[in-house]
Amino acid sequence: MTRYISILLTFARACLVRDMTFRANFVLECVTSLGWMAMNLAFYLLVFTFTPEIGLGTGWTKEPFFAFVATGLIINSIVQALFMPSAEELTEMVRTGGLDGILVQPLDAQFLLSMHRVDFSAFANGLVGVGLLAWAIPRLPQPPHPVAILLFPLLVVCGVAILYSLVIMLAAATIHLGRNQSLYDFWFYLTNFSRYPAEIYSGPWGGPLRALCTFVIPILLVVNVPARVIAQPLTGQGGIMMAGTVFAAAAALVISRWVFQSALSKYRSASS
């Protein structure tokens, strides 16, 4: 484990040197991300000028909702900084045979393929999320329980694990198909469901969609559970959801590992 952490830090250092070599591009990417996020926050502020709550009786008033948004920013920035850049390169590796060089390395192939690139500009949104969460917590109707504060980082890690597993399974599809840019687009479309409280998915269409995105593809657990723990009082149902999120994260990692290894076993060199 220490060896892999050391290698990951080496990858991160090399990526940081690369980003600082092209500082103007790095700053532009950060400004672009922050501008997009500022427009989203302005839209949410506009919504709350017309309604005090997202969904009647849900408890998602302005401050809890912004704690929800902050949690989503933190989780998504981690995934987009640590895992997505590497996964996006896999298509080219499969096409050109670069994957062959990865497979002969004396390291775990999944580790190398999913963590060799770090996009430091993606952390800009995460820093905004941390600041937004720091602003929202003192203004919550009820201050979070100390246990909730301790559980929050664990649940954030679980959310990251679920999204990472989804990235890995899409990467496995790359090995089968040779090119899957549309599937990475699908990843962004799917994660859009996690950007909003689960309570908005109700009615004849929303109910089945909520069940699908909770129990089959647990995308609604990624942000909803950690945000609810920090923004709303702990309840018995909340304990069940937390346990379910930990289980879903562990199951997703196991399944994604199996899917990825299965895909690698069917890989044939680009030169074969």
N, C-alpha and C positions, 0 to 999 in steps of 0.2 A: 504493500500500500504506500509506504514512504517513497518507493521508487517511482510510482505512478504520479504521486503528488509533485515530486521533483521535476518529472518530465512535463507535467501540465504547467508548472511555473515557468519552465524554460520556453514552452510554446507561447505562453502569455507574454513573456519578456520580448521574444522575437517579434510578436505581433505589435506590441507597443512601440518598439523601435521602428517598425515599418510605418505605423500610423504617424509617428512624430517626424518621420522623414518627409511626409507630405502633410504638413500641419494645416495648410489651407483647406485641403480636402477633408481632413478630420473635423475641423471647425465647421465647415459647411454641412457635413452630415449631422453633426450635433445640432446645429441651428435648424436644419430641416426637421429633425425629429421633434425638437422643442416647439417649433412653430405648429406642426401638426397637432401636438398635444395641447398647445394653448388654444387652438380652435375648438378642440373637443371640450375642454374645460369651459370655454365661453358658451358653447352650446348647452352644457349642463346647467350653467348659471342662468341662461335664458329660460330653460325649462322650469327652474324653481322660482322664477318670477311669476309663473302662472299656476303653480301647484305647490303645496307644502310637502308633498309626499309622493314617491314613486309607487303607485298602487295603493288603493285604499286599505288602511289597516295593516300594511306590511312592516311599518317601522322604519322604512328607508326614507327618512327626512334628509335634509341637505347635508348635515355633518356626517351621519352614518353612511350616506351614499358616497360622499367624497372619500371616506375611509375605504369603502369598497373599491372605488376607482384607483386609489393609491395602491391597494393590495394587488390589483390587476397589473398596474404599471410595474411594480417590483418584480412580480413573477415573470411577466412576459419579457422584461428587459434582460433577466438572467438567461432565459432560454434563447433569446435572439442574439445575445452576446456570446454565449459559450457553445451553443450547439448548432444553430441554424447555418452559420457561415461554413462550417465543415460539411454539414449534410448537403448543402447546395453544390459543393464541389464534387460530390460523389458521381453525378451523372457524367461529368467529363472524365473522371478517373476510369469509369467502366468503359467508356467509348474509346479512350486512348490506350488503355492497358495499364494506367497508373496504379490501378488497384492491385495488380500483380506485385508491385514493389511493397505495398503495405502488407500483403499476406505473408511475405517471407521475413518480415521483421520479427524479432524475438519478443514481441509485445502483443497484447490483446488487440485484435483487429478492430473491434467495436470501439475501444478506447481511442485508437489512433484516428479512425474515420470520423468520429463524432466530436473530438475535442482538440484537433490540431490547429484550428483557427479561432481566434478570439476577436470579436468586433467591439472595441472599447467605446466607440461612439454610441452603441446601443445602450450603454449604461446611463446615458443622459436622462432617458425617461425614467429609469430606476431611481436616480437621484431626485427627480421631480416627485416621484411617488413617495420617497422617504420624507421629503419636505411637506407634501400634502398630508401624509399620515400624521406627522408631528403637529400640523395645524389642526387637524380634525379631532384628534383624541381628546384634547382638553375641552372641546366644545360639544362633546357627545352628551346626550340627555342623561345617561348614566355612565360614570367612569368604568372602564374595563376592569374586571376582577384580576387580581395578581396572577391567578392560575391561567387566565386567558392570555395574559401578556407572555407567560412562559410557553404556552401552547402555540402561540401565533407563529414563531419561527419554524417549529416542527411542521405545521400545516402548510406553510409556504414551501418548505422543502418537498412535501408530498405533492403539492400542486406542480412544482417544477418537474418532479419525477414523472407525473402523468403526461405532461407535455413532452418531456424528453422521450418517453416511450413511444408516443405518437410519431415523433420525428424519426426515431429509429425504424419503426415499421414502414414509414414512407421511404426511408433510405433502402430498406430491403426490397421494396417494390422497384427501385431503380435498378437493382442487380438483375431482376427478372426482365424488366422492360427495356433497359438500356437508356431510356430517357423518360423522365416523369415530371417535367416542369409543371404540368397541369395538376399533379398531385400535391406539389408544394403550394400551389395556389389554393387547393382544397384545404390544406392545413390552415391557412389564414382565414378562409371562409368559415371553417369549423370553429376555430378559436373565437370568432366573433360572438358565438353563443355564450361564451364565458364572460363577456364584458358587461353583462346586465344581471340583476338579481333574478334568482330562479322563480320568484313569485310572479313575474310578468308572463311566464309561460303557463297560461291557464286556458280553460275553455276547450272546445272540441278539437282544436288544432294544437293549442299550446300544451295541453295535458300529455298527449302521447309523445310530443317532442321533448317535453321535460323528462319523461320516463326514459326515453331513448338516450338522452344526453346525461342521464344520471347513472343508469344501471348497465347500459350496453357500452357506450362511449362516455366515460365519466368526466366529460368536459365541464359540466356545471359544478362539479366538486372543486375544481381547480382554484377558483377565486371565491365562490360563495361561502365555503366553509371557513377558511381563515378570516375572511372579512366579517362574517357573522359573529365569530368568536370575539373579535376585537370591538365590533361596533354595536352589538346587541347583547342583552343579558344571557348568561349561560342557562340552558334548560336541559331537561332529560333528553328531549329529542336532539338537542345540540350535541350531547355526548354520543348518541347513536351515529349522527352524521360525521363526527370526528373519527370515531372508530371505523366507519365505512370508508372515509377518505384515506386513512392509513392502510387499510386492507386493499383499497383500489390501487393505491400507489405501488404497493408491493406486488400485487397481481399484474399490474401493467408492466413493471420492470421484468418480471419473469416471462410473461408472454412475449414482450418485445425482444428479449434475449433469444428466446426459442425461434421466433420468426426470423431474426437476423441470421442466426447460425444456420437455419434451414436454407435461407437464401444463399449464403456463402457456400454451402455444400453443393449447390447447383450451379455455381459460377464457373464459367469456362474462360480462359484467358482470351483477351482481345485478339491475340495472334493465332489462336487455335481455330 
